[in-house]
Amino acid sequence: MHQLTIRELARGLRDKSFSSVELTQHYLDRIQKLDPAYNSYITVTADQALAQAKDADARIAQGDDSLLCGVPMAHKDIFCTDGIKTSCGSKMLDNFVPPYNATVVENFNRLGAVSLGKTNMDEFAMGSTNESSFYGAVKNPWDTSRVPGGSSGGSAAAVAALLTPAATATDTGGSIRQPASLCGVTGLKPTYGRVSRWGMIAFASSLDQGGPIARNAEDCAIMMQAMASFDSKDSTSMDHPIEDYSALLDKPLAGLRIGVPKEYFGEGLNPQVAEKIQAAIKQFEAMGATIKDITLPHNSLAVPAYYVIAPAECSANLSRFDGVRYGHRCENPADLMDLYKRSRSEGFGEEVKRRILVGTYALSAGYYDAYYSKAQKVRRLIKQDFMNAFEEVDVIMGPTATSTAYELGSLNKDPVSMYLEDIYTTATNLAGLPGISIPCGFVDGLPVGLQVTANYWREGQLLNLAHQYQQETDHHRQTAPNVA
């Protein structure tokens, strides 16, 4: 059963090939047996999952035809879940149990989906390797000596290890697309404002966006249909028409104009990865698309701009964790100042502290104009580069990551090198555009991801071209060793 897609699982549930309770128990058994090797889950909610499955079976018996009803999935531990610990991968929230559900969680609950639990992640979504989690590093199912990517590494690893058919995730600077690339799965980062951020613990409010990770584009389309919604509780949610993403999947690609930025194929890109990306682009050309060389002249400034703006926003957002209202509180504080200092020092990990310090510095008097203000101006230039490109092409293609998954611990002592791994993904977030990563081959047995970026609100177009590519290739059907 764990080899089946969401659509196949939905068909099996309605054909009475298996019940949701049987299916859910099957996944729970796999998690118990296999996840100690991957550490992809922080919390497994077995009792709740089986209760939801029982309810789903009753709904299906009464004629509920939702594709997600009775289908197990998992939530990144950044989405608040009523009565279930939501830690955001941090000691600071190790004891936090929300009294409400995030809008995204409510959307899935309303459709009858079954939640298996909460997936591991970089602490407060800060990291590219999933090693900053308070609960330990996640291991890549393709090679457990390597990282799965971050910050949604737990979601990507759980899908790659067939421990869930799909999972929710979030993307602030590439945190859906990069782990999807390194784990050989499909990950979609929607247009900023397409998916509600209410109940999603904030890292950088102008960049964070929720999205799905699944094994293929068709499953991502089904997940996206549930996740996309206008939410009056979220001031950044956009009231824009929602497409029928599944209905768009079979549209032919004839006439599609693909832009290939020269900046994506320069120094720093693994040559073998570049070969796989070029081969994938040629495959699209064989399917009827036209290829055009383009330029994104300010792309090299994306990482520096991102690592001023994101830490600045994180500094403001994480100021709420002070040991007073909720979260970790130090023992026996001498006074209020001691409470603040020790609670935050003990509750936050090294990477989070680093980014808070950088962000606070960038926002401080005398440096705001020198750093934060200039980074926002660069952000505007980056967005304009994309707008200029989309006057000539429909989508932009290139690598998701500079290399395949690297070894655990290899970048722990060099945060700048880790930040540079985001060179192909951060610009999309700065501009608020949608992007997708799809498997396009392997180098030395490790997955390579192709990134595609489209204009605003074109998630349907991204899912369509990804699905069409996956009808012609089998990279997304490959499974990691020892997980079948």
C-alpha positions in Angstrom: 0.0 0.0 0.0 2.8 2.4 0.7 3.9 2.3 -2.9 0.5 3.8 -4.1 -0.1 7.4 -4.9 -2.8 9.5 -3.3 -5.1 9.0 -6.2 -4.5 5.2 -6.1 -5.1 5.2 -2.4 -8.3 7.1 -2.8 -9.5 4.6 -5.4 -8.5 1.6 -3.2 -10.5 3.1 -0.2 -13.6 3.5 -2.3 -13.2 0.1 -4.0 -13.0 -1.4 -0.4 -9.6 -2.9 -1.3 -8.6 -1.7 2.2 -10.0 0.6 4.9 -8.5 3.8 6.1 -7.9 2.1 9.5 -5.9 -0.7 7.8 -4.0 1.8 5.6 -3.2 4.1 8.6 -2.1 1.2 10.7 0.2 0.1 7.9 1.9 3.5 7.8 2.1 3.6 11.6 3.8 0.2 11.6 6.3 1.4 8.9 7.1 4.5 10.9 7.7 2.5 14.1 10.0 0.1 12.2 11.9 2.3 9.8 11.9 5.9 11.1 14.6 5.4 13.8 17.0 5.2 10.9 15.8 8.6 9.4 14.4 10.6 12.4 11.9 12.2 10.1 9.1 12.5 12.7 9.2 14.5 15.9 5.7 13.4 17.1 3.7 10.4 15.9 0.0 10.7 16.7 -1.1 7.0 16.4 -4.3 7.2 18.6 -5.5 10.4 16.8 -4.7 9.0 13.4 -6.6 5.8 14.0 -9.6 7.7 15.3 -9.5 10.0 12.2 -9.2 6.9 10.0 -12.3 5.4 11.7 -14.3 8.6 11.0 -13.0 8.7 7.4 -14.2 5.1 6.8 -17.7 6.2 8.0 -17.6 9.2 5.7 -16.6 7.1 2.7 -19.4 4.6 3.5 -21.8 7.5 3.3 -20.5 8.6 -0.1 -17.7 11.1 0.7 -15.8 11.3 -2.6 -12.9 13.7 -1.5 -9.6 12.4 -2.8 -8.0 13.0 0.6 -10.7 11.4 2.8 -9.1 8.5 4.6 -5.7 9.1 3.1 -2.8 9.4 5.6 -0.4 12.4 5.5 1.9 14.3 7.8 2.3 18.0 8.9 5.6 19.8 9.3 6.0 20.7 13.0 5.7 24.4 12.2 1.9 24.1 11.8 -0.1 24.4 15.0 -2.2 21.4 15.9 -4.9 21.5 18.5 -3.9 19.4 21.6 -0.7 18.1 19.9 2.8 19.4 20.6 4.0 21.9 18.0 7.7 22.5 18.6 9.1 24.1 15.4 12.1 21.9 16.0 13.2 23.9 19.0 13.8 23.4 22.7 12.0 26.7 23.1 8.7 25.1 22.2 9.3 21.6 23.4 6.4 22.0 25.9 4.1 24.0 23.6 0.7 22.4 22.9 -1.5 24.8 20.9 -5.2 25.2 21.7 -6.1 25.6 18.0 -5.3 24.3 14.5 -3.5 26.2 11.8 -5.8 27.0 8.8 -3.8 24.5 6.7 -4.4 21.8 9.2 -8.1 22.6 9.4 -8.4 22.4 5.6 -7.1 18.8 5.7 -9.2 17.9 8.7 -12.4 19.2 6.9 -11.6 16.9 3.9 -11.2 13.9 6.2 -7.4 13.4 5.7 -5.6 11.4 8.4 -2.6 13.0 10.2 0.1 10.5 11.1 2.1 13.1 13.0 4.5 16.0 12.9 7.7 15.9 10.9 11.1 17.0 11.9 12.6 20.3 10.7 15.4 22.8 11.2 14.8 24.9 14.4 12.3 27.6 13.6 12.8 26.7 9.9 16.4 28.1 10.0 18.8 26.0 8.0 19.4 24.1 4.8 20.4 20.7 6.2 17.9 19.8 8.9 20.7 19.5 11.4 19.7 22.4 13.6 16.7 20.6 15.1 16.6 20.2 18.8 15.4 16.6 18.1 18.5 15.6 16.1 19.4 15.6 12.5 17.2 14.0 9.8 19.0 11.4 7.6 18.5 11.2 3.9 16.8 7.9 2.9 19.0 7.6 -0.2 22.1 7.7 2.0 21.8 8.0 5.8 25.2 9.5 6.0 23.9 12.6 4.1 21.6 15.5 4.8 18.0 15.5 3.5 18.1 19.3 3.0 16.1 21.8 5.1 14.2 23.2 6.7 11.5 20.8 5.6 13.9 17.9 5.6 11.6 15.8 7.8 8.7 16.1 5.4 10.9 15.3 2.4 12.6 12.3 4.1 9.3 10.9 5.3 7.9 11.0 1.7 11.1 9.6 0.2 11.1 6.8 2.8 7.5 6.0 2.0 6.5 6.8 5.6 3.7 9.0 4.4 2.2 9.5 0.9 2.6 13.3 1.2 3.4 16.0 3.8 2.9 19.7 4.3 6.0 21.9 4.3 7.1 25.5 4.3 9.5 27.5 2.1 11.2 30.7 3.3 14.3 30.6 1.0 14.0 27.2 -0.6 12.9 25.0 2.3 10.4 23.0 0.2 12.3 22.8 -3.1 15.9 22.1 -1.8 15.0 19.1 0.4 12.7 17.8 -2.4 15.7 17.9 -4.7 18.0 16.2 -2.3 15.5 13.5 -1.4 14.2 12.8 -4.9 10.6 13.9 -4.4 8.4 16.7 -5.8 7.9 19.9 -3.8 5.9 23.0 -4.7 6.4 26.5 -3.2 3.2 28.5 -4.1 2.8 32.2 -4.8 3.2 34.3 -1.6 -0.3 34.7 -0.1 -1.8 31.6 -1.8 -1.6 29.4 1.3 -2.7 30.8 4.7 0.1 31.5 7.2 -2.4 31.6 10.2 -1.2 29.1 12.7 2.1 28.6 11.0 4.9 29.7 13.3 6.6 32.7 11.7 10.3 32.8 10.7 10.3 35.7 8.1 6.8 37.0 7.6 7.3 38.4 4.1 8.9 35.2 2.8 7.3 32.2 4.5 4.9 30.2 2.5 3.3 26.8 3.0 3.2 24.1 0.3 3.1 20.4 -0.4 5.8 17.7 -0.8 4.8 14.4 -2.4 6.2 11.8 -4.7 4.8 13.3 -7.9 3.1 16.3 -9.3 -0.3 14.8 -9.4 -0.2 14.2 -5.7 1.1 17.7 -5.1 -1.9 19.0 -7.1 -4.3 17.1 -4.9 -2.5 18.4 -1.8 -2.4 22.0 -3.2 -6.2 21.9 -3.8 -6.6 21.5 0.0 -3.9 23.9 1.1 -4.9 26.9 -1.1 -7.5 29.1 0.4 -8.2 32.7 1.2 -8.1 33.3 5.0 -9.4 36.5 6.6 -7.4 35.7 9.7 -4.1 36.0 7.7 -3.4 39.6 6.7 -1.0 38.4 4.0 -3.5 35.9 2.4 -4.6 36.9 -1.1 -8.2 36.6 -2.3 -7.4 35.3 -5.7 -9.3 32.6 -7.7 -8.1 29.1 -7.0 -7.6 26.8 -10.0 -8.6 23.2 -10.3 -5.0 22.0 -10.2 -5.8 18.4 -11.1 -7.8 19.4 -14.2 -4.8 21.3 -15.6 -2.4 18.4 -15.4 -3.0 16.9 -18.9 -2.6 20.1 -20.9 0.0 19.6 -23.7 3.2 21.6 -23.5 3.3 22.6 -27.2 4.1 26.3 -27.3 5.5 26.5 -23.8 8.4 29.0 -23.7 11.2 28.1 -21.3 13.8 30.5 -20.1 17.3 29.3 -19.1 19.3 31.9 -17.1 23.0 31.9 -17.9 23.6 32.9 -14.2 22.4 29.4 -13.1 25.2 27.6 -14.8 28.3 29.3 -13.6 30.9 28.6 -10.9 29.8 26.5 -8.0 27.4 24.2 -9.8 28.4 20.5 -9.8 29.1 19.7 -13.5 27.3 16.3 -13.3 24.3 18.1 -11.8 24.4 20.6 -14.7 24.4 17.7 -17.2 21.2 16.3 -15.7 19.5 19.7 -15.7 20.4 20.3 -19.3 19.2 16.8 -20.3 15.8 17.6 -18.5 15.5 20.9 -20.4 16.1 19.0 -23.7 13.4 16.6 -22.7 11.0 19.5 -22.4 12.1 20.7 -25.8 11.3 17.3 -27.3 7.8 17.5 -25.7 7.1 20.7 -27.7 8.5 23.5 -25.6 10.9 26.2 -27.0 14.1 27.1 -25.1 15.4 30.7 -24.8 18.6 31.9 -23.1 17.8 34.7 -20.6 19.5 36.7 -18.0 18.7 37.4 -14.3 21.4 40.0 -13.7 20.8 40.5 -10.0 20.6 36.8 -9.1 24.0 36.8 -7.4 22.7 39.4 -4.9 19.8 37.2 -3.8 21.6 35.3 -1.1 23.2 38.5 0.5 19.8 40.3 0.4 18.0 37.3 1.8 20.4 36.9 4.7 19.7 40.5 5.7 16.0 40.5 5.3 15.2 37.1 6.7 17.3 37.4 9.9 15.8 40.9 10.4 12.3 39.6 10.3 13.3 36.6 12.4 14.7 38.9 15.0 11.3 40.7 15.3 9.2 37.5 15.2 11.2 35.6 17.7 11.2 38.4 20.3 7.9 37.0 21.5 9.7 34.0 23.0 10.7 35.5 26.3 10.0 32.9 28.9 7.0 34.8 30.2 3.9 33.7 28.2 4.7 30.3 26.7 7.6 28.2 25.7 10.8 27.4 27.6 11.4 29.2 30.9 14.7 29.0 32.8 14.6 27.7 36.4 14.8 30.1 39.4 15.4 33.4 37.6 17.0 36.1 39.8 15.0 38.9 38.2 13.1 39.7 35.0 16.3 40.4 33.0 17.8 37.1 34.1 14.5 35.4 33.0 14.8 36.9 29.6 18.5 36.2 29.1 18.6 32.6 30.3 15.3 31.5 28.9 16.3 32.6 25.4 19.9 31.4 25.8 18.8 28.0 26.9 15.8 27.7 24.5 17.4 28.7 21.2 20.0 26.8 19.3 23.2 28.2 17.8 21.8 28.8 14.3 18.8 30.6 15.6 20.9 32.8 17.9 23.2 33.6 15.0 20.3 34.8 12.8 18.7 36.8 15.6 22.0 38.6 16.2 22.5 39.3 12.5 18.9 40.5 12.2 19.0 42.7 15.3 22.2 44.3 14.1 20.8 45.0 10.6 17.8 46.7 12.2 19.7 48.7 14.8 20.0 52.5 14.7 22.7 53.5 12.3 22.7 50.3 10.3 19.0 50.1 9.1 19.7 52.2 6.1 23.1 50.7 5.4 21.8 47.1 5.4 18.1 46.4 5.7 16.9 49.3 3.5 19.5 48.5 0.8 18.5 44.8 0.9 14.9 45.7 0.2 16.0 47.8 -2.8 17.9 44.8 -4.1 14.8 42.7 -3.6 12.9 45.0 -5.9 15.6 44.7 -8.5 15.4 40.9 -8.3 11.7 41.0 -8.7 12.0 43.3 -11.8 14.5 40.8 -13.3 11.8 38.1 -13.1 9.1 40.4 -14.5 11.4 41.3 -17.5 12.0 37.6 -18.1 8.4 36.7 -18.0 7.7 39.2 -20.9 9.7 36.8 -23.0 9.1 33.3 -21.5 6.5 31.4 -19.6 8.7 29.6 -17.1 12.3 29.6 -15.9 14.3 26.4 -15.5 17.5 25.5 -13.8 19.0 23.5 -10.9 17.4 23.5 -7.5 20.6 22.9 -5.6 24.3 23.2 -6.5 25.0 19.6 -5.8 23.4 16.3 -4.6 23.0 15.7 -0.8 26.2 16.4 1.1 27.5 14.6 4.1 26.1 15.2 7.6 28.2 17.7 9.5 30.1 18.9 6.5 28.9 22.5 6.7 28.3 22.8 10.4 31.5 24.8 11.0 30.9 27.0 7.9 27.5 28.7 7.9 28.4 30.9 5.0 28.9 27.9 2.7 25.5 26.6 4.0 23.9 29.9 3.1 25.4 29.8 -0.4 23.6 26.5 -1.0 20.4 28.6 -1.4 21.8 30.5 -4.4 19.1 29.1 -6.8 16.1 29.3 -4.5 16.1 32.5 -2.4 15.3 34.8 -5.4 12.0 33.1 -5.9 11.0 33.9 -2.3 12.2 37.5 -2.4 10.0 38.0 -5.5 7.1 36.0 -4.0 6.9 33.8 -7.1 5.8 30.1 -7.2 8.4 27.4 -7.9 8.6 23.7 -8.0 11.4 21.1 -7.8 11.0 17.8 -9.6 13.4 14.8 -9.8 15.3 14.7 -13.0 18.0 12.1 -12.6 20.8 10.8 -10.3 24.5 11.4 -9.8 26.3 8.6 -8.0 23.0 7.2 -6.8 21.8 10.5 -5.3 18.8 12.5 -6.7 19.0 15.7 -8.7 16.2 18.2 -8.7 15.1 20.5 -11.6 13.7 23.8 -10.4 10.9 25.6 -12.4 9.7 29.1 -11.6 6.6 30.7 -13.0 4.8 34.0 -12.9 2.4 34.8 -10.0 -0.6 32.5 -9.5 0.7 30.0 -12.1 0.9 27.0 -9.7 -1.4 25.1 -12.1 1.1 25.7 -14.9 4.0 24.4 -12.8 2.1 21.3 -11.8 1.0 20.7 -15.4 4.6 20.8 -16.9 5.9 18.7 -14.0 3.2 16.1 -14.5 3.8 16.0 -18.3 7.5 15.5 -17.6 6.8 12.7 -15.2 4.7 10.9 -17.8 7.8 10.8 -20.0 10.4 9.9 -17.3 10.6 7.6 -14.3 13.0 9.5 -12.0 10.1 10.2 -9.6 9.2 6.5 -9.4 12.6 5.4 -8.1 12.7 4.6 -4.4 15.6 4.9 -2.0 17.4 1.8 -0.9 16.0 -0.3 1.9 12.6 1.5 2.0 10.4 -0.5 -0.3 
